[in-house]
Amino acid sequence: MVSKAVTYGIIGVVAVGAIGFGVSHVAGNKTEKVVTVGIVGTADNDLWKIAADTAKEKYNITLKTKQFTDYNQPNIALKNGSIDLNAYQNQVFLTNWNKANGHALKLIGRTVFTPLRFYDKNASKVSEVKDGQTIAVPNDATNEGRALQLLQSAGLIKIKAGVALPTLKDIVENKKHLVIKEVAADQTPAAYKSAGAAVINTNFAKDAKIDLQSAIYVEPVTSTSNKWYIQFAATNKNVNKKLYKEVVKSFQTAKAEKWLEKTWGDAEQPAWTLK
């Protein structure tokens, strides 16, 4: 999920309490602990507020989130220590990132699962997709491969067998002469407006206020979907840190599960309850 040629930006900070990164200090007779988590997008701010309330009440942790606008920077920020954890990526994405960055990070706990969705302004079902239609897809290795696999499962293209993360060169059949346009993941909503069709990550679709139910095809959930579950990540030295395990527990609650079901339905599911 690494966006190429995108500009890093911090939208803002959602916080409860003091400022600091994975630090503790004495507040009255209690030790107050502060943890900052890097996330992408703003649509789940209320979900993080639930987690922050739980962290404060149960573990006396002040949980903060730092919001990024693209998929590249949260891992860099985690590696260099400007945040304590991040929670925006799946197993496949981190594996690819680690190969190029010294295997610096590890996943420590699930958050949500958001199936990719395919949108087409000019079609109400896949069979109506026009010959020669331009379709925007994310340009990072993980999401592009995932998007192409989605288009294959929809019956629109065929990909060379045995390729784990396909690229455009791995398309072996394209009967509708689709023009597949690679753009940064955070730009797929804008590309959808101009091109008329796109495969869009749910967090970016939500931030762009795209009606999720308008998708004409949704990524199937299979026995291997767990590789796409979004998870918390930590640096190698902090994988077993009790403080960070408590943050994961603060997120994985029945209250959060109910919020997800009420707010997003099957568009965003509590991954800690899935196989």
VOPAGU-2260 file (C-alpha; in pm, 1 decimal, decimal comma):
REM VOPAGU-2260
SITE   aa  ch    i         X         Y         Z
SITE  MET   A    0       0,0       0,0       0,0
SITE  VAL   A    1     289,6     238,7     -60,0
SITE  SER   A    2     180,5     534,4    -271,5
SITE  LYS   A    3     436,4     641,9    -533,0
SITE  ALA   A    4     500,2    1008,5    -598,0
SITE  VAL   A    5     266,1    1133,6    -329,6
SITE  THR   A    6     315,5    1422,2     -95,5
SITE  TYR   A    7     329,3    1357,7     275,6
SITE  GLY   A    8      85,2    1550,6     483,8
SITE  ILE   A    9     -42,8    1544,5     836,5
SITE  ILE   A   10    -407,6    1635,1     845,1
SITE  GLY   A   11    -426,3    1669,4    1218,6
SITE  VAL   A   12    -402,8    1501,6    1555,6
SITE  VAL   A   13    -682,6    1343,3    1754,4
SITE  ALA   A   14    -576,9    1330,2    2117,0
SITE  VAL   A   15    -688,9    1274,6    2471,1
SITE  GLY   A   16    -458,7    1434,9    2727,6
SITE  ALA   A   17     -87,5    1500,0    2723,2
SITE  ILE   A   18     158,7    1520,1    2436,1
SITE  GLY   A   19     432,0    1256,8    2402,0
SITE  PHE   A   20     537,6     938,3    2230,7
SITE  GLY   A   21     525,9     612,8    2428,1
SITE  VAL   A   22     623,0     794,9    2744,5
SITE  SER   A   23     508,0     783,9    3104,7
SITE  HIS   A   24     492,7    1045,9    3374,2
SITE  VAL   A   25     336,9    1073,5    3717,5
SITE  ALA   A   26      -3,2    1244,4    3732,5
SITE  GLY   A   27    -115,2    1263,0    4093,8
SITE  ASN   A   28     -79,1     913,7    4234,1
SITE  LYS   A   29    -102,8     742,7    3895,5
SITE  THR   A   30     142,8     690,2    3613,5
SITE  GLU   A   31       3,9     836,2    3292,9
SITE  LYS   A   32     113,3     667,8    2969,4
SITE  VAL   A   33      92,7     832,9    2626,7
SITE  VAL   A   34      86,0     635,8    2299,2
SITE  THR   A   35      57,3     785,3    1949,3
SITE  VAL   A   36     -73,8     573,5    1660,9
SITE  GLY   A   37     -30,9     668,9    1294,9
SITE  ILE   A   38    -341,1     620,2    1078,8
SITE  VAL   A   39    -453,9     712,1     726,3
SITE  GLY   A   40    -781,9     895,1     671,9
SITE  THR   A   41   -1039,3    1051,6     901,1
SITE  ALA   A   42   -1356,7     844,9     853,3
SITE  ASP   A   43   -1293,3     630,2    1162,3
SITE  ASN   A   44   -1217,6     910,3    1408,9
SITE  ASP   A   45   -1515,7     806,8    1622,4
SITE  LEU   A   46   -1384,5     450,8    1634,1
SITE  TRP   A   47   -1050,3     575,5    1762,5
SITE  LYS   A   48   -1231,0     787,5    2019,6
SITE  ILE   A   49   -1392,3     466,9    2150,5
SITE  ALA   A   50   -1048,3     306,0    2170,9
SITE  ALA   A   51    -904,8     613,5    2345,1
SITE  ASP   A   52   -1182,5     612,4    2604,3
SITE  THR   A   53   -1124,1     243,1    2674,9
SITE  ALA   A   54    -747,0     290,4    2697,4
SITE  LYS   A   55    -789,3     572,9    2946,5
SITE  GLU   A   56   -1050,3     402,6    3162,4
SITE  LYS   A   57    -897,7      53,6    3169,9
SITE  TYR   A   58    -522,1     111,5    3140,6
SITE  ASN   A   59    -472,0     483,7    3216,4
SITE  ILE   A   60    -325,1     526,6    2866,1
SITE  THR   A   61    -363,8     853,8    2679,1
SITE  LEU   A   62    -415,3     729,5    2324,7
SITE  LYS   A   63    -353,3     975,4    2040,1
SITE  THR   A   64    -375,2     934,4    1663,2
SITE  LYS   A   65    -165,7    1116,8    1405,5
SITE  GLN   A   66    -334,8    1126,0    1066,6
SITE  PHE   A   67    -144,1    1087,2     741,0
SITE  THR   A   68    -274,1    1143,1     389,6
SITE  ASP   A   69     -90,4     860,5     212,3
SITE  TYR   A   70      27,4     502,7     261,2
SITE  ASN   A   71     400,1     571,9     248,1
SITE  GLN   A   72     473,3     788,9     549,9
SITE  PRO   A   73     328,1     607,4     855,5
SITE  ASN   A   74     591,2     331,7     837,4
SITE  ILE   A   75     870,5     585,9     796,4
SITE  ALA   A   76     738,1     776,5    1097,3
SITE  LEU   A   77     722,2     455,8    1301,0
SITE  LYS   A   78    1071,5     348,8    1203,5
SITE  ASN   A   79    1222,1     687,2    1293,3
SITE  GLY   A   80    1037,0     703,0    1625,9
SITE  SER   A   81     808,3    1000,0    1567,5
SITE  ILE   A   82     509,0     776,0    1643,9
SITE  ASP   A   83     478,8     466,0    1863,5
SITE  LEU   A   84     256,2     242,0    1651,6
SITE  ASN   A   85      65,6     260,4    1327,5
SITE  ALA   A   86    -256,8      93,3    1219,9
SITE  TYR   A   87    -324,5     115,4     847,8
SITE  GLN   A   88    -160,8    -177,1     665,8
SITE  ASN   A   89    -200,6    -545,7     596,9
SITE  GLN   A   90      43,4    -836,1     603,2
SITE  VAL   A   91     122,0    -824,4     230,5
SITE  PHE   A   92     192,1    -453,3     237,9
SITE  LEU   A   93     425,6    -471,0     537,2
SITE  THR   A   94     611,9    -770,2     392,2
SITE  ASN   A   95     687,3    -571,1      77,7
SITE  TRP   A   96     780,2    -258,6     274,7
SITE  ASN   A   97    1008,4    -452,1     507,2
SITE  LYS   A   98    1203,8    -601,4     215,8
SITE  ALA   A   99    1313,1    -252,2     117,0
SITE  ASN   A  100    1354,7    -118,9     471,0
SITE  GLY   A  101    1556,8    -368,5     668,2
SITE  HIS   A  102    1266,1    -568,2     813,9
SITE  ALA   A  103    1224,9    -298,0    1076,8
SITE  LEU   A  104     858,4    -349,0    1169,4
SITE  LYS   A  105     621,0    -625,7    1276,9
SITE  LEU   A  106     243,5    -661,7    1305,1
SITE  ILE   A  107     106,3    -699,2    1657,7
SITE  GLY   A  108    -275,0    -709,7    1637,1
SITE  ARG   A  109    -572,8    -681,1    1405,0
SITE  THR   A  110    -797,5    -379,9    1357,9
SITE  VAL   A  111   -1040,9    -400,2    1063,4
SITE  PHE   A  112   -1099,5    -566,8     728,3
SITE  THR   A  113   -1221,4    -352,1     440,5
SITE  PRO   A  114   -1287,8    -531,5     108,8
SITE  LEU   A  115   -1187,7    -335,0    -200,3
SITE  ARG   A  116   -1472,4    -199,9    -411,6
SITE  PHE   A  117   -1505,7    -135,9    -784,9
SITE  TYR   A  118   -1707,5     167,9    -891,5
SITE  ASP   A  119   -1830,9     259,0   -1241,3
SITE  LYS   A  120   -2049,1     565,4   -1298,4
SITE  ASN   A  121   -2178,9     428,2   -1626,1
SITE  ALA   A  122   -2270,5      77,2   -1514,1
SITE  SER   A  123   -2498,6     -76,8   -1254,5
SITE  LYS   A  124   -2340,6    -422,0   -1287,8
SITE  VAL   A  125   -2017,1    -567,3   -1421,3
SITE  SER   A  126   -2168,4    -688,2   -1747,7
SITE  GLU   A  127   -2251,9    -325,0   -1832,9
SITE  VAL   A  128   -1890,7    -200,8   -1815,8
SITE  LYS   A  129   -1821,7     -37,0   -2152,5
SITE  ASP   A  130   -1564,1    -148,3   -2406,5
SITE  GLY   A  131   -1257,1      72,6   -2371,7
SITE  GLN   A  132   -1356,4     203,3   -2026,7
SITE  THR   A  133   -1074,2     364,5   -1828,9
SITE  ILE   A  134   -1038,9     218,1   -1479,1
SITE  ALA   A  135    -815,8     381,3   -1218,5
SITE  VAL   A  136    -631,6     149,5    -977,5
SITE  PRO   A  137    -384,9     221,0    -694,1
SITE  ASN   A  138     -26,0     226,3    -817,0
SITE  ASP   A  139     151,2      72,4    -515,9
SITE  ALA   A  140     254,5    -291,1    -549,2
SITE  THR   A  141      17,0    -433,0    -289,3
SITE  ASN   A  142    -301,3    -248,7    -379,7
SITE  GLU   A  143    -244,0    -261,4    -754,3
SITE  GLY   A  144    -203,5    -638,3    -738,6
SITE  ARG   A  145    -509,6    -667,9    -519,0
SITE  ALA   A  146    -712,4    -442,5    -753,3
SITE  LEU   A  147    -615,5    -645,9   -1059,9
SITE  GLN   A  148    -713,6    -965,6    -880,2
SITE  LEU   A  149   -1049,7    -804,1    -803,7
SITE  LEU   A  150   -1100,3    -717,0   -1171,5
SITE  GLN   A  151   -1012,0   -1075,4   -1261,3
SITE  SER   A  152   -1260,9   -1216,5   -1010,9
SITE  ALA   A  153   -1521,1    -984,2   -1165,8
SITE  GLY   A  154   -1451,2   -1145,7   -1503,3
SITE  LEU   A  155   -1313,2    -831,2   -1667,0
SITE  ILE   A  156    -952,8    -941,6   -1720,9
SITE  LYS   A  157    -733,2   -1249,5   -1685,7
SITE  ILE   A  158    -396,1   -1251,7   -1511,8
SITE  LYS   A  159     -99,0   -1479,1   -1563,8
SITE  ALA   A  160    -134,7   -1780,6   -1334,7
SITE  GLY   A  161      80,5   -1804,0   -1024,2
SITE  VAL   A  162     158,5   -1433,5    -984,8
SITE  ALA   A  163     107,9   -1327,6    -622,0
SITE  LEU   A  164     104,4    -951,5    -683,0
SITE  PRO   A  165      29,2    -890,6   -1051,3
SITE  THR   A  166     105,8    -571,8   -1241,9
SITE  LEU   A  167     -30,0    -449,3   -1573,9
SITE  LYS   A  168     226,3    -656,5   -1763,0
SITE  ASP   A  169      73,3    -973,5   -1610,9
SITE  ILE   A  170    -264,9    -917,8   -1779,0
SITE  VAL   A  171    -300,7   -1190,1   -2043,6
SITE  GLU   A  172    -659,0   -1122,8   -2149,8
SITE  ASN   A  173    -854,1    -796,8   -2173,2
SITE  LYS   A  174   -1150,5    -861,1   -2402,6
SITE  LYS   A  175   -1316,5    -526,5   -2328,4
SITE  HIS   A  176    -997,7    -334,8   -2409,7
SITE  LEU   A  177   -1008,1    -167,9   -2069,2
SITE  VAL   A  178    -759,8     112,3   -2010,9
SITE  ILE   A  179    -620,0      55,1   -1663,5
SITE  LYS   A  180    -469,0     372,4   -1522,4
SITE  GLU   A  181    -228,6     361,3   -1228,2
SITE  VAL   A  182    -261,0     645,6    -977,1
SITE  ALA   A  183    -162,6     699,5    -614,0
SITE  ALA   A  184    -408,7     521,5    -385,9
SITE  ASP   A  185    -521,8     846,5    -225,1
SITE  GLN   A  186    -597,0     987,2    -573,5
SITE  THR   A  187    -829,8     705,8    -685,6
SITE  PRO   A  188   -1145,7     894,7    -576,1
SITE  ALA   A  189   -1044,5    1195,0    -789,0
SITE  ALA   A  190    -952,5     965,0   -1077,2
SITE  TYR   A  191   -1292,8     799,2   -1044,1
SITE  LYS   A  192   -1461,5    1134,3   -1098,4
SITE  SER   A  193   -1261,4    1202,9   -1414,6
SITE  ALA   A  194   -1223,5     851,7   -1558,8
SITE  GLY   A  195   -1564,8     722,7   -1456,9
SITE  ALA   A  196   -1445,5     396,4   -1302,1
SITE  ALA   A  197   -1198,2     296,0   -1030,7
SITE  VAL   A  198   -1100,2      40,2    -772,0
SITE  ILE   A  199   -1084,8     236,0    -446,2
SITE  ASN   A  200    -967,4     148,2     -95,3
SITE  THR   A  201   -1257,9     188,7     144,8
SITE  ASN   A  202   -1087,1     445,3     368,7
SITE  PHE   A  203   -1029,2     679,3      74,8
SITE  ALA   A  204   -1381,6     618,4     -60,4
SITE  LYS   A  205   -1526,9     710,0     278,8
SITE  ASP   A  206   -1315,2    1024,5     310,8
SITE  ALA   A  207   -1429,8    1129,1     -38,4
SITE  LYS   A  208   -1791,7    1064,0      65,6
SITE  ILE   A  209   -1845,5     808,9    -210,5
SITE  ASP   A  210   -2152,5     595,8    -145,9
SITE  LEU   A  211   -2004,3     253,3     -70,2
SITE  GLN   A  212   -2325,5      86,4    -180,7
SITE  SER   A  213   -2280,5     233,3    -528,5
SITE  ALA   A  214   -1996,2     -10,6    -597,7
SITE  ILE   A  215   -2085,4    -255,5    -873,0
SITE  TYR   A  216   -1845,7    -521,9    -746,1
SITE  VAL   A  217   -1695,6    -600,8    -404,0
SITE  GLU   A  218   -1382,8    -803,5    -337,7
SITE  PRO   A  219   -1490,0   -1157,9    -241,7
SITE  VAL   A  220   -1409,9   -1275,1     110,8
SITE  THR   A  221   -1219,1   -1604,7      97,2
SITE  SER   A  222   -1012,9   -1830,9     321,1
SITE  THR   A  223    -704,2   -1624,1     233,5
SITE  SER   A  224    -855,8   -1281,7     303,1
SITE  ASN   A  225    -675,3   -1260,8     638,7
SITE  LYS   A  226    -364,7   -1140,0     454,7
SITE  TRP   A  227    -560,1    -819,5     383,8
SITE  TYR   A  228    -664,3    -751,6     745,1
SITE  ILE   A  229    -544,9    -411,6     868,1
SITE  GLN   A  230    -322,7    -442,2    1173,7
SITE  PHE   A  231    -123,0    -249,7    1429,8
SITE  ALA   A  232     251,0    -240,2    1360,2
SITE  ALA   A  233     539,8    -178,0    1597,4
SITE  THR   A  234     917,2    -165,3    1571,5
SITE  ASN   A  235    1089,9    -497,1    1632,3
SITE  LYS   A  236    1212,2    -397,8    1977,9
SITE  ASN   A  237     858,1    -310,9    2090,7
SITE  VAL   A  238     665,8    -612,8    1961,2
SITE  ASN   A  239     614,5    -755,8    2309,5
SITE  LYS   A  240     580,3    -427,4    2497,6
SITE  LYS   A  241     294,3    -454,6    2747,7
SITE  LEU   A  242     187,0     -94,0    2693,1
SITE  TYR   A  243     130,8    -152,8    2322,0
SITE  LYS   A  244     -50,4    -480,3    2380,1
SITE  GLU   A  245    -288,9    -285,1    2602,3
SITE  VAL   A  246    -349,6     -39,4    2318,6
SITE  VAL   A  247    -443,2    -330,1    2090,0
SITE  LYS   A  248    -683,1    -461,4    2354,7
SITE  SER   A  249    -833,9    -114,2    2388,8
SITE  PHE   A  250    -920,2    -120,5    2019,3
SITE  GLN   A  251   -1050,3    -478,2    2006,5
SITE  THR   A  252   -1365,5    -433,0    2214,6
SITE  ALA   A  253   -1733,1    -522,1    2190,6
SITE  LYS   A  254   -1816,3    -151,3    2183,6
SITE  ALA   A  255   -1591,8     -99,8    1880,0
SITE  GLU   A  256   -1745,0    -404,4    1713,8
SITE  LYS   A  257   -2095,5    -263,3    1759,9
SITE  TRP   A  258   -1988,4      75,7    1622,5
SITE  LEU   A  259   -1842,1     -85,6    1311,7
SITE  GLU   A  260   -2152,5    -292,2    1248,2
SITE  LYS   A  261   -2383,2       7,5    1292,5
SITE  THR   A  262   -2168,7     252,7    1095,6
SITE  TRP   A  263   -2023,5      48,8     810,0
SITE  GLY   A  264   -2189,8    -293,0     804,1
SITE  ASP   A  265   -1989,3    -535,3     590,2
SITE  ALA   A  266   -1785,7    -251,9     432,9
SITE  GLU   A  267   -1557,1    -245,7     738,1
SITE  GLN   A  268   -1550,2    -545,2     967,5
SITE  PRO   A  269   -1381,9    -608,4    1305,2
SITE  ALA   A  270   -1086,7    -821,5    1193,8
SITE  TRP   A  271   -1018,2    -954,1    1543,9
SITE  THR   A  272   -1345,7   -1149,1    1526,8
SITE  LEU   A  273   -1267,1   -1306,5    1187,4
SITE  LYS   A  274   -1070,3   -1621,7    1112,9
